[in-house]
Amino acid sequence: MSAYFSYLGKMIVQVFIDIGTWFSDWVAFKYSKLPDNFARYGDYFSAYSPDFGVGGWIMFVVFALLLLAVIGAIGFGLFILIRKYVRFVKGELDKDELKRQVERLNYELYQIMQERDRILDLKVKALGIKGMKKPEGEGKEGEEDSEAEETMEEIASRFPKLSHVDHEYQNKNTDIPEVEGLTLKQLCENFRNFAASQLGLYYTINTIRQLFAGIGASKLVILEGISGTGKTSMPYALGKFFAHDAEICSVQPNWKDRSELLGYYNEFTKKFNESEFLRALYTVSYRKDLNIIVLDEMNLARVEYYFAEFLSILEMPNPNEWNIEMIGSHDANDPKLFKNGKLKIPQNVIFFGTANNDDSTFTISDKVYDRAICLFFDNKGIAFDAPYQAPMLIPYTQMQRLYDEADKKYPVDPKTLEKFAQLDDFVIKKFRLAFGNRILKQLKKFVPCYVACGGTELDGIDFIFTNKILKKFESLNIAFLKNELKELNAMLDKLFGANTFPMARKFIENMLKMS
C-alpha cells in the first residue's frame, strides 16, 4: 500500500513538472519531449506496480477512473463551448444575411415606387399634351383636362380606390323610377321565377318569403347549411334580379380584426390599403337601389372578431350614428363622403353571410345569431316550370316603404304575442333558456313582412321560434331532456293548435332522434 502512495506522489510531482516544462518549451520545442515523458510514465508504473498490493490496485483503478472522468468533463465542456460559439457565429451570420435581404427589398421597393411615379408622371404629361392640341371640338379638350385632373387627385389621395369611385359617380344620375303596383308578394314570386327561368336555381316559395322578410327585419342575413345547397347562389341571383351584381368577398381563415375586412393605413407608403369590401360599401352610398355584399364562407374565421364593429353599429336605433372611423386625421384629398375621417354605413345595403357546418369552420356564436336572420339549407331545390321573368330595377326607398306598410298593415296579433310569452315562460322553466327583447323586436318586424310576402302569421312565428330559440338547444344535453321536449310539443298543441309550427316540430323530432 505504501508503495502505491510513493508511486502516486512521484507521478503527481512529475506530471506538474512536465506540464510546466511543456508550457515553457511551447514556442521553442512544442511537443518534441512528449514521447520521452510518456516513456517515463511507463517506467514509473513498471517499477512500482509489483508492490501495489490489493489496496493499491483498487486505488489505482479508482484514480484512473476519476482521471478519465475529469478528462471527459473537460472535453465535454469544450464541446459545449465550441457548439455555442458555432451557433452564435451562425446566428450573427443569419442576422447579417437578413439585414442584407431587408436592405435589398427596401431598395427594390424604392425602385418600384420610383418607377410607379415615373409612369404616372408620363400618363399625366400625355393627358396634358392631348389637352393642348385643341382638336376640332373643344368638348374633347375639356374632357381630357378633367381626366388629367381626376388622375392627379387619385394619385394625391390616401384612398385611391375610393377617390376613383368619387370620380366614377361624379355627375352620374342614379335615380330609379318606382315600379307601379309592386307588392312584397309579387316581388317574391318574380324573384323565384327569375332564379328558376334564367339561372336554373329552384327555391321553395317559403324560402323566398323568409328571405325577403329577413331583409326587412335585419341588415345581416346568414345562409347556413351543408355545401352545395345553393347558399352563395341565392345572393348572387338576387343581385342579378335587381340588375346590380352582388359583391362577393371571400373570408380568409386568418381574419382576426376589422383591418382584414376594411383595410389599413400603410405608414410607409402613406396610403390606405383599401379592401374590396370597403370599396363596395363606399359605392353603395352613391346608389339608390338595394345593394348586396356577401361574406362568403364567413365562419372560416370568427365572425365576432372581424365583424364585431358592424354588429355593434347596426344595433344602434339611429341610422345617422352608423359611422365607422376609417382614419384619425383629415386630408383635403380624402374621399368626398368621409366626414371627419368617418364613413357612414348606408341604409340601402344588406350583408349576406354564407356558412358551412363542418370541421373546417368555427361555430357561429349566439351574439351573431341574435343579430341576424338565419336561413338553413338542408336539401337541393326541386325543379319546376317557371315563366320568364326579367330583372327589375327597384329603388330602395320603394322597398323600404313596402316594409313600412307591411309593419302597419299586418301587426302581430296581441293574443298571439300573449301565447308567445307563455311559450317563453315554459322554455325558461324547462330548459333554462330565455329570448330577450332583441328577438321579440325582430319577431315584430319579421312576421308582418312575412305575411305581406304571402305567408301566415303562425308560420312566421314558427320560423323565428325555430331559428332563434330552438337552435340554442343544440348546446344542451338533449339525452336528459327527452321528456321536456315532448312536453314542449304538447305546449305548442295547447297554445297554437295540433297542425301548426311545422318547422319547430320537425326540429324537435330530429333532436329526439339524435338523443
C-alpha positions as CSV (number, residue, x, y, z in Angstrom):
1,M,0.0,0.0,0.0
2,S,2.8,2.4,0.9
3,A,4.5,1.6,-2.5
4,Y,1.3,2.9,-4.3
5,F,1.3,6.2,-2.4
6,S,5.1,6.6,-3.2
7,Y,4.2,5.9,-6.8
8,L,1.3,8.4,-6.7
9,G,3.5,11.1,-5.2
10,K,6.2,10.7,-7.8
11,M,3.6,10.6,-10.6
12,I,1.9,13.8,-9.5
13,V,5.1,15.7,-9.0
14,Q,6.4,14.6,-12.4
15,V,3.1,15.4,-14.1
16,F,3.2,19.0,-12.9
17,I,6.9,19.3,-13.7
18,D,6.2,18.1,-17.2
19,I,3.2,20.4,-17.6
20,G,5.4,23.3,-16.6
21,T,8.2,22.2,-18.9
22,W,5.7,21.6,-21.7
23,F,4.3,25.2,-21.5
24,S,7.8,26.7,-21.1
25,D,9.0,24.9,-24.2
26,W,5.8,25.6,-26.2
27,V,7.4,28.1,-28.5
28,A,10.8,26.5,-29.0
29,F,10.2,22.8,-28.9
30,K,6.4,22.3,-28.6
31,Y,5.8,18.6,-28.5
32,S,9.3,17.2,-29.0
33,K,9.6,15.9,-25.4
34,L,6.2,14.2,-25.2
35,P,7.4,10.7,-26.3
36,D,10.1,10.8,-23.5
37,N,7.5,11.9,-21.0
38,F,5.1,9.0,-21.8
39,A,8.1,6.6,-21.6
40,R,9.0,7.9,-18.2
41,Y,5.4,7.3,-17.0
42,G,5.7,3.7,-18.1
43,D,8.9,3.3,-16.3
44,Y,7.4,4.6,-13.0
45,F,4.4,2.2,-13.4
46,S,6.8,-0.8,-14.1
47,A,9.0,0.0,-11.1
48,Y,6.2,0.4,-8.5
49,S,3.3,-1.7,-9.7
50,P,4.7,-5.1,-8.5
51,D,4.4,-3.8,-4.8
52,F,0.9,-2.2,-5.1
53,G,-0.9,-5.0,-3.3
54,V,-4.7,-5.4,-3.4
55,G,-5.5,-2.0,-1.9
56,G,-3.0,-0.2,-4.1
57,W,-4.5,-1.7,-7.3
58,I,-8.0,-0.7,-6.1
59,M,-6.8,2.9,-5.6
60,F,-5.1,2.8,-8.9
61,V,-8.3,1.8,-10.7
62,V,-10.3,4.4,-8.8
63,F,-7.8,7.2,-9.6
64,A,-7.7,6.2,-13.2
65,L,-11.5,6.3,-13.5
66,L,-11.5,9.7,-11.8
67,L,-8.8,11.0,-14.1
68,L,-10.8,9.7,-17.1
69,A,-13.9,11.4,-15.8
70,V,-12.1,14.7,-15.3
71,I,-10.7,14.5,-18.8
72,G,-14.1,13.6,-20.2
73,A,-15.7,16.5,-18.4
74,I,-13.1,18.9,-19.7
75,G,-13.7,17.5,-23.2
76,F,-17.5,17.8,-22.9
77,G,-17.2,21.3,-21.6
78,L,-15.0,22.3,-24.5
79,F,-17.5,20.7,-26.9
80,I,-20.4,22.7,-25.4
81,L,-18.4,25.9,-25.6
82,I,-17.4,25.2,-29.2
83,R,-21.0,24.4,-30.2
84,K,-22.4,27.5,-28.6
85,Y,-19.7,29.6,-30.3
86,V,-20.6,28.0,-33.7
87,R,-24.3,28.7,-33.1
88,F,-23.6,32.3,-32.1
89,V,-21.5,32.8,-35.1
90,K,-24.1,31.2,-37.4
91,G,-26.8,33.4,-35.8
92,E,-24.8,36.5,-36.4
93,L,-24.3,35.5,-39.9
94,D,-28.0,34.9,-40.3
95,K,-28.7,38.3,-38.9
96,D,-26.3,39.9,-41.3
97,E,-27.9,38.0,-44.2
98,L,-31.4,39.0,-43.1
99,K,-30.3,42.7,-42.9
100,R,-28.9,42.4,-46.4
101,Q,-32.1,40.9,-47.6
102,V,-34.2,43.7,-45.9
103,E,-31.9,46.3,-47.4
104,R,-32.3,44.7,-50.8
105,L,-36.1,44.5,-50.5
106,N,-36.3,48.1,-49.4
107,Y,-34.1,49.2,-52.3
108,E,-36.3,47.2,-54.7
109,L,-39.5,48.7,-53.2
110,Y,-37.9,52.2,-53.6
111,Q,-37.1,51.4,-57.2
112,I,-40.7,50.2,-57.8
113,M,-42.1,53.4,-56.2
114,Q,-39.9,55.5,-58.4
115,E,-40.9,53.6,-61.4
116,R,-44.6,54.0,-60.5
117,D,-44.1,57.7,-60.1
118,R,-42.4,57.9,-63.5
119,I,-45.3,56.0,-65.2
120,L,-47.9,58.2,-63.5
121,D,-45.9,61.3,-64.5
122,L,-45.8,60.2,-68.1
123,K,-49.5,59.5,-68.0
124,V,-50.3,62.9,-66.7
125,K,-48.0,64.6,-69.2
126,A,-49.6,62.6,-72.0
127,L,-53.0,63.7,-71.0
128,G,-51.8,67.3,-70.7
129,I,-50.3,67.2,-74.2
130,K,-53.5,65.9,-75.6
131,G,-55.4,68.7,-74.0
132,M,-53.1,71.3,-75.6
133,K,-53.7,70.0,-79.1
134,K,-57.1,71.6,-79.5
135,P,-58.9,69.3,-81.9
136,E,-61.9,70.2,-83.9
137,G,-64.3,70.1,-80.9
138,E,-63.5,72.0,-77.7
139,G,-65.5,69.5,-75.6
140,K,-62.9,66.8,-76.0
141,E,-60.2,69.1,-74.7
142,G,-62.3,69.8,-71.6
143,E,-62.9,66.1,-71.0
144,E,-59.2,65.3,-71.3
145,D,-58.3,68.1,-68.9
146,S,-60.8,66.8,-66.5
147,E,-59.4,63.2,-66.8
148,A,-55.9,64.5,-66.1
149,E,-57.2,66.4,-63.0
150,E,-59.0,63.3,-61.7
151,T,-55.9,61.2,-62.2
152,M,-53.9,63.7,-60.2
153,E,-56.5,63.7,-57.4
154,E,-56.4,59.9,-57.2
155,I,-52.6,59.9,-57.0
156,A,-52.7,62.5,-54.2
157,S,-55.4,60.8,-52.2
158,R,-54.7,58.4,-49.4
159,F,-57.7,56.4,-50.6
160,P,-57.1,55.9,-54.4
161,K,-59.9,53.3,-54.9
162,L,-62.5,55.4,-53.1
163,S,-61.4,58.5,-54.9
164,H,-61.9,56.7,-58.2
165,V,-65.4,55.8,-57.1
166,D,-66.0,59.6,-56.4
167,H,-64.9,60.4,-60.0
168,E,-66.9,57.5,-61.5
169,Y,-70.2,58.7,-59.9
170,Q,-69.5,62.4,-60.3
171,N,-72.4,64.0,-62.2
172,K,-73.9,60.5,-62.7
173,N,-77.7,60.1,-62.5
174,T,-78.5,57.1,-60.3
175,D,-82.2,57.8,-59.9
176,I,-84.5,54.8,-60.5
177,P,-88.3,55.2,-61.2
178,E,-90.6,53.3,-58.9
179,V,-92.3,50.1,-60.2
180,E,-96.1,50.7,-60.3
181,G,-98.3,48.4,-58.3
182,L,-95.4,46.4,-56.8
183,T,-96.1,44.4,-53.6
184,L,-93.9,42.2,-51.5
185,K,-95.9,39.1,-52.5
186,Q,-95.4,39.9,-56.2
187,L,-91.7,40.6,-55.5
188,C,-91.2,37.2,-54.0
189,E,-92.9,35.4,-56.9
190,N,-91.0,37.4,-59.5
191,F,-87.6,36.6,-57.9
192,R,-88.5,32.9,-57.6
193,N,-89.5,32.8,-61.3
194,F,-86.4,34.8,-62.3
195,A,-84.0,32.4,-60.4
196,A,-85.7,29.4,-62.0
197,S,-86.2,30.6,-65.6
198,Q,-82.8,32.4,-66.1
199,L,-80.4,30.8,-63.6
200,G,-81.7,27.3,-63.1
201,L,-81.9,27.9,-59.3
202,Y,-85.0,26.4,-57.7
203,Y,-86.2,27.7,-54.3
204,T,-89.5,27.0,-52.4
205,I,-91.8,29.9,-52.1
206,N,-91.5,29.7,-48.3
207,T,-87.7,30.1,-48.6
208,I,-88.2,33.2,-50.7
209,R,-90.7,34.7,-48.3
210,Q,-88.3,34.1,-45.4
211,L,-85.5,35.8,-47.5
212,F,-87.4,39.0,-48.2
213,A,-88.9,39.1,-44.7
214,G,-85.4,38.7,-43.3
215,I,-84.2,41.6,-45.4
216,G,-87.0,43.7,-43.9
217,A,-86.1,42.7,-40.3
218,S,-82.3,42.7,-40.3
219,K,-79.3,44.1,-42.1
220,L,-77.5,40.7,-41.7
221,V,-78.8,37.6,-43.3
222,I,-77.0,34.3,-42.7
223,L,-77.4,31.4,-45.2
224,E,-76.4,28.2,-43.4
225,G,-76.3,24.6,-44.3
226,I,-74.3,21.8,-46.0
227,S,-72.2,22.5,-49.0
228,G,-73.8,22.6,-52.5
229,T,-77.3,23.6,-51.5
230,G,-77.3,27.0,-53.1
231,K,-76.3,29.3,-50.3
232,T,-73.9,31.6,-52.3
233,S,-76.2,31.3,-55.4
234,M,-79.1,33.0,-53.6
235,P,-77.5,36.4,-53.0
236,Y,-75.8,36.1,-56.4
237,A,-79.2,35.5,-58.1
238,L,-80.7,38.4,-56.0
239,G,-78.1,40.7,-57.4
240,K,-78.8,39.7,-60.9
241,F,-82.6,40.1,-60.3
242,F,-82.0,43.7,-59.1
243,A,-79.8,44.4,-62.1
244,H,-76.8,45.2,-59.9
245,D,-74.4,42.3,-59.2
246,A,-73.8,41.3,-55.6
247,E,-70.3,42.0,-54.3
248,I,-68.9,38.6,-53.1
249,C,-66.0,38.9,-50.6
250,S,-64.3,35.6,-49.6
251,V,-63.4,35.4,-45.9
252,Q,-60.0,34.1,-45.1
253,P,-59.1,31.8,-42.1
254,N,-56.6,34.3,-40.8
255,W,-59.0,37.2,-40.4
256,K,-58.9,38.4,-36.8
257,D,-59.9,42.1,-36.7
258,R,-61.6,44.8,-38.8
259,S,-58.4,45.6,-40.7
260,E,-58.8,42.3,-42.6
261,L,-62.3,43.4,-43.7
262,L,-61.8,47.1,-44.4
263,G,-58.0,47.5,-44.9
264,Y,-55.4,49.5,-43.1
265,Y,-53.3,52.6,-43.3
266,N,-49.7,51.9,-44.5
267,E,-47.3,54.3,-42.8
268,F,-44.5,53.5,-45.3
269,T,-46.5,54.4,-48.5
270,K,-48.8,56.9,-46.7
271,K,-51.7,55.2,-48.4
272,F,-54.7,53.3,-47.1
273,N,-54.7,49.7,-48.4
274,E,-58.4,49.5,-49.3
275,S,-60.2,46.2,-49.4
276,E,-62.8,45.3,-52.0
277,F,-65.3,45.2,-49.1
278,L,-64.6,48.8,-48.3
279,R,-64.8,49.9,-52.0
280,A,-68.2,48.1,-52.3
281,L,-69.5,49.6,-49.1
282,Y,-68.4,53.1,-50.2
283,T,-70.0,52.7,-53.6
284,V,-73.4,51.9,-52.0
285,S,-73.7,55.5,-50.8
286,Y,-73.9,56.7,-54.4
287,R,-76.6,54.3,-55.4
288,K,-80.3,54.4,-55.0
289,D,-81.1,50.7,-55.2
290,L,-80.7,47.8,-52.8
291,N,-77.0,46.6,-52.7
292,I,-75.8,43.2,-51.6
293,I,-72.4,42.5,-50.0
294,V,-71.7,38.8,-49.4
295,L,-69.2,37.4,-46.8
296,D,-68.6,34.1,-48.4
297,E,-67.7,31.3,-46.0
298,M,-68.0,33.8,-43.2
299,N,-67.3,31.3,-40.4
300,L,-63.9,30.2,-41.8
301,A,-62.8,32.9,-39.2
302,R,-64.5,34.0,-36.1
303,V,-67.3,36.4,-37.2
304,E,-67.5,38.1,-33.8
305,Y,-63.8,39.2,-34.3
306,Y,-63.6,40.7,-37.7
307,F,-67.2,41.8,-38.0
308,A,-67.6,43.0,-34.3
309,E,-67.8,46.7,-35.1
310,F,-70.5,46.2,-37.6
311,L,-72.5,44.0,-35.2
312,S,-72.5,46.9,-32.7
313,I,-73.1,49.7,-35.1
314,L,-76.1,48.1,-36.8
315,E,-77.8,47.7,-33.5
316,M,-77.9,51.5,-32.9
317,P,-81.5,52.8,-33.2
318,N,-80.5,56.0,-35.0
319,P,-79.1,55.2,-38.5
320,N,-77.4,58.6,-38.5
321,E,-75.0,57.2,-35.9
322,W,-73.9,54.3,-38.1
323,N,-70.4,55.7,-38.6
324,I,-67.1,53.8,-39.0
325,E,-63.9,55.6,-38.2
326,M,-61.5,55.0,-41.1
327,I,-58.7,57.4,-40.3
328,G,-57.9,59.7,-37.5
329,S,-56.6,62.8,-39.4
330,H,-58.3,64.8,-42.1
331,D,-56.9,65.5,-45.5
332,A,-58.3,67.6,-48.3
333,N,-57.9,64.8,-50.8
334,D,-59.7,62.2,-48.8
335,P,-62.9,60.7,-50.3
336,K,-65.8,63.1,-50.6
337,L,-68.2,61.0,-48.5
338,F,-65.9,60.9,-45.5
339,K,-66.9,63.2,-42.6
340,N,-64.1,63.8,-40.1
341,G,-62.4,60.6,-41.2
342,K,-65.6,58.5,-40.8
343,L,-67.7,56.6,-43.3
344,K,-71.4,56.3,-42.8
345,I,-73.0,52.8,-43.4
346,P,-75.8,53.5,-45.9
347,Q,-79.3,52.1,-45.4
348,N,-79.6,50.5,-48.8
349,V,-77.1,47.8,-48.1
350,I,-77.7,44.2,-46.9
351,F,-74.9,42.0,-45.7
352,F,-75.2,38.3,-46.5
353,G,-73.1,35.6,-44.9
354,T,-72.8,32.0,-46.1
355,A,-71.7,29.4,-43.6
356,N,-70.9,25.7,-43.9
357,N,-71.3,23.3,-41.0
358,D,-68.2,21.1,-41.0
359,D,-65.0,20.6,-39.1
360,S,-63.1,23.3,-41.1
361,T,-65.2,26.1,-39.8
362,F,-65.9,27.9,-36.5
363,T,-69.2,27.7,-34.7
364,I,-71.2,31.0,-35.0
365,S,-71.8,32.5,-31.6
366,D,-75.2,33.5,-30.2
367,K,-74.1,37.1,-30.3
368,V,-74.1,36.9,-34.1
369,Y,-77.2,34.7,-34.5
370,D,-79.3,37.0,-32.3
371,R,-78.5,40.0,-34.5
372,A,-79.1,38.2,-37.8
373,I,-81.9,36.4,-39.7
374,C,-80.7,32.9,-40.4
375,L,-81.9,30.7,-43.3
376,F,-81.0,27.0,-43.2
377,F,-80.4,25.0,-46.4
378,D,-80.6,21.2,-45.9
379,N,-81.5,20.0,-49.4
380,K,-81.3,20.9,-53.1
381,G,-84.1,22.7,-54.8
382,I,-86.7,20.7,-56.8
383,A,-87.0,21.9,-60.4
384,F,-90.3,23.3,-61.6
385,D,-91.7,25.1,-64.7
386,A,-91.4,28.9,-64.3
387,P,-92.5,31.7,-66.6
388,Y,-89.8,34.0,-67.9
389,Q,-89.0,36.9,-65.6
390,A,-86.8,39.8,-66.5
391,P,-84.6,41.7,-63.9
392,M,-86.2,44.5,-62.0
393,L,-84.9,48.0,-61.2
394,I,-86.4,48.9,-57.9
395,P,-85.4,52.0,-55.8
396,Y,-84.6,51.1,-52.2
397,T,-87.0,53.8,-51.0
398,Q,-89.9,51.9,-52.6
399,M,-88.8,48.6,-51.0
400,Q,-88.5,50.3,-47.6
401,R,-91.9,51.8,-48.0
402,L,-93.3,48.3,-48.7
403,Y,-91.8,47.1,-45.5
404,D,-93.1,50.0,-43.5
405,E,-96.6,49.5,-44.9
406,A,-96.4,45.8,-44.0
407,D,-95.5,46.7,-40.5
408,K,-98.6,48.9,-40.2
409,K,-101.0,46.7,-42.1
410,Y,-100.1,43.3,-40.6
411,P,-99.0,43.8,-36.9
412,V,-98.7,40.7,-34.8
413,D,-101.9,39.8,-33.1
414,P,-101.7,40.8,-29.4
415,K,-103.3,37.4,-28.4
416,T,-100.6,35.7,-30.4
417,L,-98.0,37.7,-28.5
418,E,-99.5,36.6,-25.2
419,K,-99.3,32.9,-26.2
420,F,-95.7,33.5,-27.3
421,A,-95.0,35.0,-23.9
422,Q,-96.4,31.8,-22.3
423,L,-94.2,29.8,-24.5
424,D,-91.2,31.9,-23.4
425,D,-92.1,31.2,-19.7
426,F,-92.3,27.4,-20.5
427,V,-88.8,27.4,-22.2
428,I,-87.3,29.4,-19.3
429,K,-88.8,26.9,-16.7
430,K,-87.9,23.7,-18.5
431,F,-84.7,24.5,-20.4
432,R,-83.2,27.5,-18.6
433,L,-83.1,29.4,-21.9
434,A,-84.6,32.8,-22.5
435,F,-85.0,35.1,-25.5
436,G,-84.6,38.7,-24.8
437,N,-86.0,41.9,-26.2
438,R,-83.9,41.8,-29.3
439,I,-85.5,38.6,-30.6
440,L,-89.0,39.9,-29.7
441,K,-88.3,43.1,-31.6
442,Q,-87.1,41.1,-34.6
443,L,-90.3,39.0,-34.4
444,K,-92.5,42.1,-34.6
445,K,-90.6,43.2,-37.7
446,F,-90.2,39.9,-39.4
447,V,-93.8,38.5,-39.1
448,P,-95.6,41.4,-40.7
449,C,-93.2,41.3,-43.6
450,Y,-93.6,37.6,-43.9
451,V,-97.4,38.0,-44.0
452,A,-97.1,40.7,-46.7
453,C,-94.9,38.3,-48.7
454,G,-97.8,35.8,-48.8
455,G,-97.2,33.7,-45.7
456,T,-99.2,33.3,-42.5
457,E,-98.6,34.8,-39.1
458,L,-98.1,31.5,-37.3
459,D,-95.6,30.3,-40.0
460,G,-93.6,33.5,-39.5
461,I,-93.6,33.0,-35.7
462,D,-92.7,29.3,-36.2
463,F,-89.6,30.5,-38.3
464,I,-88.5,32.9,-35.6
465,F,-89.1,30.4,-32.7
466,T,-87.2,27.6,-34.6
467,N,-84.2,29.7,-35.7
468,K,-83.8,31.9,-32.7
469,I,-84.9,29.7,-29.8
470,L,-84.8,26.0,-30.7
471,K,-81.4,26.5,-32.3
472,K,-79.9,27.2,-28.9
473,F,-81.0,23.7,-27.8
474,E,-78.1,22.3,-29.7
475,S,-75.8,23.4,-26.9
476,L,-77.9,21.4,-24.3
477,N,-77.6,17.7,-23.3
478,I,-80.7,16.5,-25.0
479,A,-80.3,13.0,-23.7
480,F,-81.6,14.2,-20.3
481,L,-84.3,16.4,-21.8
482,K,-86.5,13.9,-23.8
483,N,-89.5,14.4,-21.5
484,E,-89.1,18.2,-21.6
485,L,-89.1,18.1,-25.5
486,K,-92.2,16.0,-25.5
487,E,-93.8,18.5,-23.1
488,L,-92.8,21.3,-25.5
489,N,-94.6,19.6,-28.3
490,A,-97.7,19.3,-26.1
491,M,-97.4,23.0,-25.2
492,L,-97.3,24.0,-28.9
493,D,-100.5,22.0,-29.4
494,K,-102.1,23.7,-26.4
495,L,-101.2,27.2,-27.4
496,F,-101.3,27.2,-31.2
497,G,-103.1,24.0,-32.4
498,A,-102.1,20.5,-33.4
499,N,-101.1,21.2,-37.0
500,T,-99.1,24.4,-36.5
501,F,-95.4,25.2,-36.2
502,P,-94.2,22.5,-38.7
503,M,-90.5,23.8,-38.6
504,A,-90.4,23.6,-34.8
505,R,-91.9,20.2,-34.7
506,K,-89.5,18.8,-37.3
507,F,-86.6,20.3,-35.3
508,I,-87.9,18.7,-32.0
509,E,-88.4,15.4,-33.8
510,N,-84.8,15.4,-35.1
511,M,-83.5,16.3,-31.6
512,L,-85.3,13.3,-30.1
513,K,-83.9,11.0,-32.8
514,M,-80.4,12.2,-32.1
515,S,-80.7,11.9,-28.3
